[in-house]
């Protein structure tokens, strides 16, 4: 059995970045890769041309609402 590990969030360093596959964002373009922090909501994603031109294709940002929702759900468990 092989073990896998996920990268630590480079922003908050409290949680890992988890992978999300094809998702939709505000612009309506298809996303080929998305990593999301379960604590602070930081995300790293690539757009339609699959990071051929990293300066234009890679996007980072924060989804504060989703991060907050996940933290609230963790308290319930």
Residue pairs with C-beta under 8 A, 6 or more apart in sequence:
5 16
6 16
6 17
6 18
6 19
7 16
7 17
7 35
8 15
8 16
8 17
9 15
9 16
9 17
9 37
9 39
9 40
9 42
10 42
11 37
11 40
11 42
12 37
12 39
12 40
12 42
14 39
14 40
15 37
15 38
15 39
15 40
16 37
16 38
17 35
17 36
17 37
17 42
17 44
18 35
18 36
18 37
18 38
19 33
19 34
19 35
20 34
20 35
20 36
21 33
21 34
22 30
22 31
22 32
23 31
23 34
24 30
24 31
25 31
25 45
29 47
29 48
30 48
31 45
31 46
31 47
32 46
32 47
32 48
32 50
32 51
33 45
33 46
33 51
34 43
34 44
34 45
34 46
35 43
35 44
35 45
36 42
36 43
36 63
36 66
37 43
37 67
38 67
38 70
39 67
39 70
39 71
40 62
40 67
41 62
41 63
41 64
41 65
41 66
41 67
41 68
42 60
42 61
42 62
42 67
43 60
43 61
43 62
43 63
44 58
44 59
44 60
45 58
45 59
45 60
46 57
46 58
46 59
47 56
47 57
47 58
47 59
48 57
49 57
50 57
51 57
51 58
